[in-house]
Amino acid sequence: MLTHEKISHFQILSHKKIRILDLLSLKGELTKDLKIKILATNDLASIQDLYDSYASNGQTKASLALKMGMDHLANILWRQERNVTPEMDALAFFEEKSEVNSSSKALTLARDIIAERVRDNKDAKKELRDFIKLNGALSIEVIDKDTTELDHHKQYFPTSPILLTEKIDHIFKILEAESKGIVLLSINIPEEESLKLLEKFFIKKETACGQHVRMAIKDSYERFLLPSLEVEIRTQLLEDAFLEILGPCKNTKNSIKILLLNTKYLPLIPFILLGLLAFTFIPHPKPDGIIKTYYSNGQIKSIEGYLNGKRDGGFRRFLPNGQIVLFATYKNDVLDGESREYYDNGQWKTIKNYVDGQLEGFVQEYDQQGHLQHQVYYHNNLPLPKQTHE
C-alpha cells in the first residue's frame, strides 16, 4: 500500500540518489553495477558510504594525466596532422621506471585528456542530448527474477521499449520496483549514430592521430556523456512520478491549489513538506574538483573549483549565450584575489580585489564602452580618502 510515510521516504532517497549519480557521472565513475547498487539502496547512510567508496577525491584520469605532463602528447593527437606517427611521438614520454612505462600507456593517458575535452564541449553535448530525446527509448531489465515482489510489480512494466517522446504510465511503480532491486531502467540509444554525431565535431582528418581521437570520443561517450544524460532523463522521470501521484499539475501554484482543494490529498501535505525539509538538511557529499552547472539549452551556466567541500580557485558565471558575466577567485570558501563583473557586451563592469574576504585596493567601475568612470581605494574592506593612498 502506498502510504504517506512511504512517499516521503521515497522522495528523499530518490533526490539523494540523483545527486550522487550526477556527481559520479561527472567523474566518469558511474558503472552499471554501481548504479544498480545505488538505486537499490534504501537508507541515506549506505548511499553516502557507496559514494565515498567509489569517488576518487576529485581526481580524474585526465587530471592525473595532466600531472604526468601528457597534455603535449594530447595536443599532438588533437591536431590530427598527417605524417605523424603517434607511437613514435609517444616514445618521448616513455620512462621505464615511471608509471608511463610504454608508448601505449602514454597514448592512453593522452586520450584520457581528450575524453574530458569532448565531455566539456557544450555544443556537442547539446546536439547529443537533442538526438537522445528524439531517438532514445526506455526499457526495463529484470535483475532479480526470484523475488516475490516481481509478481506484484510486473503488471506495471511496459512490454516493449517506450520512446522518450511518449508518455510513460505507472512511472512511480516502476521507480519503486527499481528501488527494491527488482529491475533497472535503461535508456536504449543508437550508439553508432550517437558516435557519428560526436565525431563530426571532433574528427578533422582520417589520420593515425584521428583514430586515437575517435577512441577518446567513444571513451568519453561511455564514461561521461551517456551516464550524465541518463541522469538528466532519470531526473525528469522522477518529476513525472511525483506529478503522477499528485495529479496533472502544470506548475507549483497549481499543484498547491489542487492539494488544498482536493480533500483526498490533504493528509499527504504534512508528509510532503516534511520530506522537502528533510531533504534540505540531509548531509550531501562534499564537492571536490571542478564543478559545472548548465542551462536547459546545454550552455554552461557556471564553473567553479572546490577543495574539501569549499570553494577554491576560479569561479565563472555565464549567460545562456555563453557570455561571461562574473569572474572571481576563492580561497578556503572566501573571496581572495581579483573579481570582475562584465556587461552583456563583454566589457568590464567592475574590477575588485579581495584579501581573505575583505576588499583591498582599487574598486573600479566602467561604462558599457569600457571607459573608467569611478574608482575608490579600499583597505580592510573600508573606503579610504583619495589623498590617503596617493
C-alpha positions in Angstrom: 0.0 0.0 0.0 1.2 3.5 -0.9 1.4 5.2 2.5 2.2 8.9 3.2 5.4 7.9 5.0 6.4 5.7 2.1 6.0 8.5 -0.4 8.0 10.9 1.8 10.9 8.5 2.3 10.9 7.6 -1.4 11.1 11.3 -2.3 14.1 12.0 0.0 16.0 8.9 -1.1 15.3 9.5 -4.8 16.7 13.0 -4.8 19.8 11.9 -2.8 20.4 9.1 -5.3 20.1 11.5 -8.3 22.7 13.9 -6.8 25.2 11.1 -6.2 24.6 9.6 -9.7 25.2 13.0 -11.2 28.4 13.6 -9.3 29.7 10.1 -10.2 28.8 10.6 -13.9 30.8 13.9 -14.0 33.8 12.0 -12.6 33.4 9.2 -15.2 32.9 6.6 -12.4 29.3 5.6 -12.8 29.3 2.0 -13.9 26.2 -0.2 -14.4 27.0 -2.3 -11.2 27.5 0.9 -9.1 24.3 2.4 -10.5 22.3 -0.8 -9.5 23.8 -0.7 -6.0 22.9 3.0 -5.5 19.4 2.7 -6.9 18.6 -0.4 -4.8 19.9 1.1 -1.5 17.3 2.5 0.7 18.9 4.3 3.6 20.9 7.6 3.4 24.0 6.4 5.3 24.5 3.4 3.0 24.2 5.6 -0.1 26.8 8.0 1.3 29.1 5.1 2.1 28.8 3.9 -1.5 29.7 7.3 -2.8 32.7 7.6 -0.5 33.9 4.1 -1.6 33.9 4.9 -5.3 34.6 8.6 -5.6 38.2 9.5 -6.1 38.7 12.7 -4.1 38.3 15.0 -7.1 41.0 13.2 -9.2 40.1 12.0 -12.6 42.1 10.1 -15.2 42.7 13.3 -17.1 43.8 15.3 -14.1 46.3 12.5 -13.3 47.5 12.5 -16.9 48.0 16.3 -16.9 50.2 16.0 -13.7 52.3 13.5 -15.7 52.8 16.0 -18.5 50.7 14.3 -21.1 49.0 17.4 -22.3 51.6 18.0 -25.0 51.0 14.5 -26.5 47.2 15.0 -26.2 47.6 18.2 -28.3 49.6 16.3 -30.9 46.8 13.8 -31.2 44.1 16.5 -31.1 45.6 18.3 -34.2 45.3 15.1 -36.2 48.1 16.1 -38.6 49.2 13.9 -41.4 52.6 12.2 -41.5 52.6 11.9 -37.7 53.1 8.5 -36.1 51.5 8.7 -32.6 53.5 5.7 -31.3 56.8 7.4 -32.2 55.8 10.7 -30.6 54.7 8.8 -27.5 58.2 7.4 -27.1 59.3 10.9 -26.0 57.2 10.4 -22.9 58.4 6.9 -22.1 60.2 6.5 -18.8 60.9 2.9 -17.9 60.8 3.3 -14.1 57.8 5.6 -14.1 54.1 5.0 -14.4 54.5 5.9 -18.1 56.5 2.7 -18.9 55.4 2.3 -22.5 54.3 4.3 -25.5 50.9 2.6 -25.3 50.5 3.9 -21.7 51.4 7.4 -22.8 48.8 7.3 -25.6 46.1 6.0 -23.1 46.8 8.9 -20.8 46.7 11.4 -23.7 43.3 10.0 -24.7 42.1 10.4 -21.2 42.7 14.2 -21.5 41.0 14.3 -24.9 38.0 12.4 -23.5 37.4 15.2 -21.0 37.7 17.8 -23.7 35.0 16.0 -25.6 32.8 15.9 -22.4 33.2 19.6 -21.9 32.1 20.7 -25.4 28.7 22.3 -24.8 27.6 22.2 -28.5 28.4 18.5 -28.9 26.6 17.6 -25.7 23.5 19.7 -26.6 23.2 18.0 -30.0 23.7 14.6 -28.4 21.0 15.5 -25.8 18.5 16.5 -28.5 19.3 13.3 -30.5 18.7 11.1 -27.5 15.4 12.8 -26.6 14.1 12.1 -30.1 15.6 8.6 -30.6 16.1 7.1 -27.2 13.8 4.6 -25.6 13.2 3.4 -22.1 13.3 -0.3 -21.3 13.1 -2.4 -18.2 15.7 -5.0 -17.3 14.7 -7.5 -14.6 17.7 -8.1 -12.4 16.0 -10.2 -9.6 13.7 -12.8 -11.1 13.3 -14.7 -7.8 11.8 -12.1 -5.6 8.1 -12.3 -4.8 7.8 -8.6 -5.3 8.3 -9.1 -9.1 4.8 -10.6 -9.5 3.3 -7.6 -7.7 5.0 -5.0 -9.8 5.3 -6.6 -13.3 1.8 -5.6 -14.2 3.0 -2.0 -14.4 6.0 -2.8 -16.6 5.8 -1.9 -20.3 6.1 -5.0 -22.6 8.4 -3.3 -25.1 10.7 -0.2 -25.1 8.9 3.1 -24.9 10.2 6.1 -26.8 11.2 9.0 -24.6 8.9 11.2 -26.7 5.9 9.1 -25.5 4.2 9.3 -22.1 5.3 6.6 -19.7 2.5 5.2 -17.5 2.9 4.0 -13.9 6.4 5.5 -13.6 6.2 5.8 -9.8 5.6 2.0 -9.6 8.4 1.3 -12.0 10.8 3.5 -10.0 9.6 1.9 -6.8 10.5 -1.6 -8.2 13.9 -0.3 -9.2 14.5 1.0 -5.6 13.9 -2.6 -4.4 16.5 -4.0 -6.7 13.9 -5.8 -8.9 14.5 -4.0 -12.1 16.8 -1.5 -13.7 15.6 1.2 -16.0 17.8 1.5 -19.1 18.0 4.1 -21.8 18.4 2.4 -25.2 20.2 4.8 -27.5 21.5 4.1 -31.1 25.2 4.1 -30.2 26.6 4.1 -33.7 24.6 7.1 -34.7 25.5 8.9 -31.5 29.2 8.4 -32.0 29.0 9.6 -35.6 27.2 12.7 -34.3 30.0 13.4 -31.9 32.7 12.6 -34.5 31.5 15.4 -36.8 32.5 17.8 -34.0 36.0 16.5 -33.4 37.3 14.3 -36.3 39.1 16.7 -38.7 41.0 14.2 -40.8 41.3 10.5 -41.3 44.8 10.2 -39.9 46.6 7.9 -37.4 46.1 10.6 -34.7 42.5 10.9 -35.7 42.0 7.3 -34.8 43.1 8.0 -31.3 40.7 10.9 -31.1 38.0 8.6 -32.3 38.9 6.2 -29.4 38.8 9.0 -26.9 35.3 10.1 -28.2 34.0 6.6 -27.6 35.5 6.6 -24.1 34.0 10.0 -23.4 30.6 8.9 -24.6 30.6 5.7 -22.4 32.2 7.2 -19.3 30.8 10.8 -19.2 28.2 11.8 -21.7 25.8 8.9 -21.7 25.8 8.4 -17.9 25.3 12.2 -17.5 22.4 12.4 -20.0 20.8 9.3 -18.4 20.8 11.1 -15.1 19.1 14.1 -16.7 16.4 11.8 -18.1 16.1 10.0 -14.8 15.6 13.4 -13.1 12.7 14.1 -15.4 11.2 10.7 -14.8 11.3 11.3 -11.1 9.5 14.6 -11.5 6.9 12.8 -13.7 6.5 10.2 -10.9 5.5 12.7 -8.3 3.2 14.5 -10.7 1.6 11.1 -11.3 0.9 10.9 -7.6 -0.2 14.4 -7.0 -2.2 14.8 -10.2 -2.0 16.7 -13.5 -0.3 19.9 -12.1 1.2 22.3 -14.6 3.2 24.4 -12.0 3.8 24.8 -8.3 1.0 27.2 -7.8 -1.5 24.9 -9.5 -0.1 22.0 -7.5 -0.7 23.7 -4.2 -4.2 24.7 -5.4 -5.0 21.1 -6.3 -3.7 19.8 -3.0 -5.7 22.3 -1.0 -8.9 21.9 -2.9 -8.9 18.2 -3.3 -9.6 16.7 0.1 -8.1 13.3 -0.8 -4.7 14.9 -0.9 -5.0 16.8 2.4 -3.5 14.1 4.7 -0.5 13.9 2.3 0.6 17.6 2.7 2.4 17.3 6.0 4.5 14.4 4.8 5.4 16.1 1.5 6.5 19.2 3.5 8.4 17.1 5.9 10.1 15.3 3.0 11.2 18.6 1.5 12.5 19.9 4.8 14.4 16.7 5.5 16.0 16.8 2.0 17.2 20.3 2.7 19.1 19.3 5.8 20.4 15.9 5.0 24.2 15.8 4.5 25.4 15.8 0.9 28.8 14.6 -0.4 31.4 17.3 -0.3 32.2 18.5 -3.8 35.8 18.3 -4.9 37.5 19.4 -8.1 35.8 21.4 -11.0 32.0 21.6 -10.8 30.0 22.7 -13.8 26.3 23.7 -14.0 24.3 24.0 -17.2 21.3 25.9 -18.5 18.4 23.9 -20.0 19.8 24.7 -23.5 23.0 22.9 -22.7 25.1 26.0 -22.3 27.5 26.2 -19.3 26.0 28.3 -16.5 28.9 28.3 -14.1 32.3 26.7 -13.5 33.8 26.7 -10.0 36.6 24.9 -8.2 36.2 23.1 -4.9 38.6 21.7 -2.4 37.3 19.6 0.5 33.8 20.9 0.0 34.8 24.6 -0.1 35.2 27.0 -3.0 38.8 27.2 -4.0 40.2 28.7 -7.2 38.3 30.4 -10.0 34.6 30.9 -10.2 32.9 31.9 -13.5 29.3 32.6 -14.3 27.9 32.8 -17.9 24.8 34.0 -19.7 22.8 31.4 -21.7 24.5 32.7 -24.8 28.0 31.8 -23.4 29.0 35.4 -22.5 30.8 35.6 -19.2 29.3 37.9 -16.6 31.4 37.2 -13.5 34.8 36.0 -12.6 36.0 35.7 -9.0 38.7 33.9 -7.1 38.1 32.0 -3.9 40.4 30.5 -1.2 39.0 28.4 1.6 35.4 29.4 0.7 36.1 33.2 0.8 36.9 35.7 -1.9 40.6 36.1 -2.3 42.1 37.7 -5.4 40.7 39.6 -8.4 37.0 39.7 -9.1 35.5 41.1 -12.3 31.9 41.7 -13.4 31.0 42.1 -17.1 28.3 43.8 -19.1 26.3 41.7 -21.6 28.6 43.0 -24.4 31.7 41.6 -22.7 33.1 44.9 -21.5 34.2 45.2 -17.9 31.7 46.5 -15.4 33.6 46.4 -12.2 37.0 45.2 -11.1 37.7 44.5 -7.4 40.4 42.8 -5.3 39.9 40.8 -2.2 42.2 39.5 0.5 40.7 36.9 2.8 37.2 38.1 2.0 37.9 41.8 2.5 38.1 44.5 -0.2 41.7 45.6 -0.6 42.9 48.0 -3.3 41.0 49.9 -6.0 37.4 49.2 -6.8 36.9 50.4 -10.4 33.7 50.9 -12.2 33.4 51.1 -16.1 30.7 52.1 -18.5 29.5 49.8 -21.3 32.1 51.2 -23.7 34.9 50.2 -21.4 35.8 53.7 -20.0 36.7 54.0 -16.4 34.0 56.0 -14.6 34.8 55.8 -10.9 37.4 54.2 -8.6 37.7 54.1 -4.8 40.6 52.7 -2.8 39.7 50.2 -0.1 41.7 48.9 2.9 40.4 46.2 5.2 37.0 46.4 3.5 36.7 50.2 4.1 37.0 53.0 1.5 39.9 55.5 2.1 40.0 59.2 1.2 41.8 59.8 -2.1 44.8 61.6 -0.5 45.5 58.7 1.9 46.6 56.3 -0.9 48.2 58.7 -3.4 
